[in-house]
Amino acid sequence: MNHLGEGFGGVKEMMTLLKPAGDSVPLVTSAGYVDVLAGHDAIGPHRGQQVFHKKFLALVYERLWRPLVSRAFFGLFGPRAATERRLALGMLAVSSGDRVIDVGCGPGNYTRELAAATIDGLVVGVDASAAMVAAAAKRSSRTNVAYLRADACALPFADGSFDAACSVGVIHMIERPMLALDEIARVLAPGGRITLVVSCAAEGRPGSVRNGVTVFGRDELTDWLREHGFVAIDQRVVRRGQFVSARKPAVHAGDPIGR
């Protein structure tokens, strides 16, 4: 880690948060991101999941792919990309100095906004796609951001490492989405906030899984958050998508440690 230059301040700080992994050594790549997966493929096997390995998708993600997906979820008259970001980031409400994790960061469109909002904090963008984190690192100009290739279902951080966590348009694409949610909750500090932008079934319809894509039932995520002790739950459904935020309870003096 000592060989990293001044511009890698965010990477250096992120490395201090990583859990010991036996003989495994995180690789700082020439593309500017850290890789803890080596040759392991943590993306699901379905075609709609494997496409995220493609460098071409990383190039057109923000300008073409993400707007098309948003139209499919939110409809022709739903929130555009800028409005979607304002809503999601407003629900997360990060502050200066916060440590934030962006799970499924893609090419970093939300990660960069979060890094600007935290000012002197730290934002870690995590994605299982090397193409995505490489594109994100290339587009990053801030020193308080770091990108990590890792598995959302096995985040390599200690418990309670982050003050806030977000995942936009990704959890429903993960092969084991509830395990990814467990991991996000684990690395979130007491009092920390979470914001999710995910799929949502039509009212009265059950959740479903098809070709590796999960469509969450209307109450599935809010029920999960309550069952895991989260409070201040806010859900905003827009057609076939939903914005969900919540807060992990703070630990007060005399409270037992842990969930």
C-alpha positions in Angstrom: 0.0 0.0 0.0 2.9 2.4 0.6 3.7 2.6 -3.1 0.3 4.4 -3.8 0.7 8.0 -4.7 -1.0 11.1 -3.4 -3.9 10.8 -5.7 -4.8 7.4 -4.2 -5.9 8.7 -0.8 -9.3 7.1 -1.1 -7.8 3.8 -2.0 -5.4 3.9 0.9 -8.3 4.7 3.4 -10.5 2.0 1.9 -7.7 -0.6 2.3 -7.7 0.1 6.0 -11.3 -1.0 6.2 -10.8 -4.4 4.5 -11.1 -7.5 6.6 -8.0 -9.8 6.8 -8.4 -12.5 4.1 -5.7 -15.0 5.0 -3.1 -15.3 2.3 -5.2 -13.4 -0.2 -3.8 -9.9 -1.0 -6.0 -7.3 -2.6 -4.6 -6.3 -6.0 -4.3 -2.6 -6.8 -4.7 -2.7 -10.6 -3.1 -0.5 -13.2 -6.6 0.8 -14.0 -6.8 2.4 -10.6 -9.2 0.1 -8.7 -8.7 -2.7 -6.2 -9.6 -6.3 -7.0 -10.3 -8.9 -4.3 -11.9 -11.4 -6.6 -8.9 -12.4 -8.7 -10.2 -14.9 -11.3 -13.5 -15.5 -9.5 -16.7 -14.5 -11.4 -19.2 -13.1 -8.9 -21.8 -12.1 -11.5 -24.7 -14.5 -12.1 -24.7 -17.0 -15.0 -27.7 -15.6 -16.9 -27.2 -13.7 -20.1 -28.8 -10.5 -18.6 -26.3 -10.7 -15.8 -23.2 -11.7 -17.7 -23.6 -8.7 -20.1 -22.2 -6.5 -17.3 -18.8 -7.9 -18.1 -18.8 -6.2 -21.5 -16.6 -3.2 -21.9 -19.0 -1.8 -24.5 -21.8 -1.7 -21.9 -19.6 0.3 -19.5 -19.0 2.9 -22.3 -22.7 3.4 -23.1 -24.2 2.7 -19.6 -24.9 6.3 -18.5 -25.9 7.7 -21.9 -28.0 4.7 -23.2 -28.4 1.6 -21.0 -29.4 3.3 -17.8 -32.0 5.7 -19.4 -33.6 2.7 -21.2 -33.8 0.6 -18.0 -35.3 3.6 -16.2 -38.0 3.9 -18.8 -38.8 0.2 -18.4 -39.1 0.6 -14.6 -40.6 4.0 -14.2 -42.5 4.5 -17.5 -42.3 7.2 -20.1 -43.4 9.9 -17.7 -41.4 8.7 -14.7 -38.4 10.4 -13.3 -35.5 11.0 -15.6 -31.9 10.2 -14.6 -31.2 13.5 -13.0 -34.5 13.5 -11.0 -33.9 9.8 -10.0 -30.5 10.8 -8.6 -31.8 13.7 -6.7 -34.6 11.6 -5.2 -32.3 8.7 -4.3 -29.5 10.9 -2.9 -32.0 13.1 -1.1 -33.4 10.0 0.7 -29.8 8.9 1.6 -28.9 12.3 2.9 -25.2 12.0 3.3 -23.2 14.5 5.2 -19.6 15.8 5.1 -17.2 13.3 6.5 -19.5 10.3 6.0 -18.1 6.9 4.8 -20.4 5.7 2.1 -20.6 2.4 0.1 -22.2 2.3 -3.3 -23.0 -1.4 -4.0 -23.2 -2.2 -7.7 -21.7 1.1 -8.6 -21.4 0.4 -12.4 -19.3 3.2 -14.0 -19.6 5.4 -11.0 -22.5 7.8 -11.9 -23.8 7.8 -8.3 -20.4 7.2 -6.7 -19.1 10.5 -8.1 -22.2 12.4 -6.8 -21.8 10.9 -3.4 -18.1 11.8 -3.3 -18.9 15.4 -4.0 -21.5 15.4 -1.2 -19.3 13.9 1.4 -16.5 16.4 0.7 -13.9 15.1 3.1 -15.5 11.7 3.7 -14.9 8.5 1.8 -17.0 6.8 -0.9 -16.3 3.3 -2.0 -17.9 2.0 -5.2 -18.2 -1.8 -5.4 -19.0 -3.8 -8.5 -18.3 -7.4 -9.6 -17.6 -6.3 -13.1 -14.0 -5.4 -13.9 -15.2 -3.4 -17.0 -17.5 -1.3 -14.8 -15.0 -0.5 -12.0 -12.3 0.2 -14.6 -14.5 2.7 -16.3 -15.5 4.2 -13.0 -11.9 4.7 -11.9 -11.0 6.3 -15.2 -13.8 8.9 -14.9 -13.0 9.7 -11.2 -11.1 12.9 -10.4 -11.7 13.1 -6.6 -9.3 11.8 -4.0 -12.0 10.7 -1.5 -13.3 7.9 -3.7 -12.1 4.3 -4.3 -13.4 1.5 -6.5 -13.4 -2.1 -5.6 -14.1 -5.3 -7.6 -15.8 -7.5 -5.1 -18.9 -9.7 -4.5 -21.9 -7.9 -3.1 -22.8 -11.2 -1.3 -19.4 -11.2 0.5 -18.4 -7.6 1.1 -14.8 -7.7 2.3 -15.3 -5.0 5.0 -15.6 -5.2 8.8 -19.0 -4.8 10.5 -20.2 -1.2 10.8 -17.6 0.3 8.4 -19.9 2.7 6.7 -22.3 5.6 7.7 -24.4 5.2 4.6 -25.1 2.6 1.9 -26.9 2.8 -1.4 -27.6 0.4 -4.3 -29.3 1.7 -7.4 -30.7 -0.6 -10.0 -28.6 -3.6 -9.0 -30.0 -5.7 -6.1 -32.7 -7.3 -8.3 -30.0 -8.3 -10.8 -27.9 -10.2 -8.2 -28.3 -14.0 -8.1 -28.9 -14.0 -4.3 -30.3 -10.6 -3.6 -31.3 -11.2 0.1 -27.7 -12.2 0.9 -26.5 -9.0 -0.7 -28.9 -7.1 1.5 -27.6 -9.0 4.6 -24.1 -7.9 3.7 -25.1 -4.3 3.2 -26.8 -4.3 6.6 -23.8 -5.9 8.2 -21.3 -3.2 7.0 -23.6 -0.4 7.9 -22.8 1.3 11.2 -25.5 1.8 13.9 -27.4 4.9 13.0 -26.4 4.5 9.3 -28.8 5.1 6.4 -29.6 2.8 3.4 -31.2 3.7 0.1 -32.2 1.1 -2.5 -33.7 1.6 -6.0 -35.0 -1.7 -7.2 -37.8 -3.5 -9.0 -41.4 -3.6 -7.7 -44.2 -5.9 -8.7 -47.6 -4.5 -9.6 -49.9 -3.9 -6.6 -51.5 -7.2 -5.5 -49.0 -9.3 -7.5 -46.4 -11.5 -5.8 -42.7 -11.2 -6.2 -41.0 -13.4 -8.9 -37.7 -14.4 -10.3 -37.0 -15.0 -14.0 -33.7 -15.4 -15.8 -31.8 -14.2 -12.8 -33.9 -11.0 -12.3 -35.9 -10.6 -9.1 -39.1 -8.6 -9.1 -39.7 -7.7 -5.5 -43.2 -7.9 -4.1 -44.6 -4.5 -3.0 -44.0 -5.1 0.7 -41.0 -7.5 0.5 -38.2 -5.0 1.1 -40.0 -2.9 3.7 -40.9 -6.1 5.6 -37.3 -7.3 5.4 -36.0 -3.9 6.7 -38.5 -4.1 9.7 -37.5 -7.6 10.5 -33.9 -6.6 10.5 -34.5 -3.8 13.0 -34.4 -0.8 10.6 -36.5 2.3 11.4 -37.7 5.4 9.6 -38.6 3.3 6.5 -39.7 5.3 3.5 -41.0 3.7 0.3 -41.9 5.5 -2.9 -43.3 3.3 -5.7 -43.1 4.5 -9.3 -44.8 2.1 -11.6 -42.5 -1.0 -11.6 -39.7 0.5 -9.6 -39.3 1.6 -6.0 -37.1 3.9 -3.9 -36.7 2.6 -0.4 -34.7 4.2 2.5 -34.3 3.3 6.1 -32.0 3.8 9.1 -30.2 1.3 11.2 -30.9 2.0 14.9 -28.2 3.8 16.8 -26.5 2.0 19.7 -26.9 3.9 23.0 -25.0 3.5 26.2 -26.1 0.4 28.0 -27.6 -1.2 24.9 -26.3 -4.7 24.0 -23.9 -4.7 21.1 -25.0 -6.2 17.8 -28.3 -7.1 16.2 
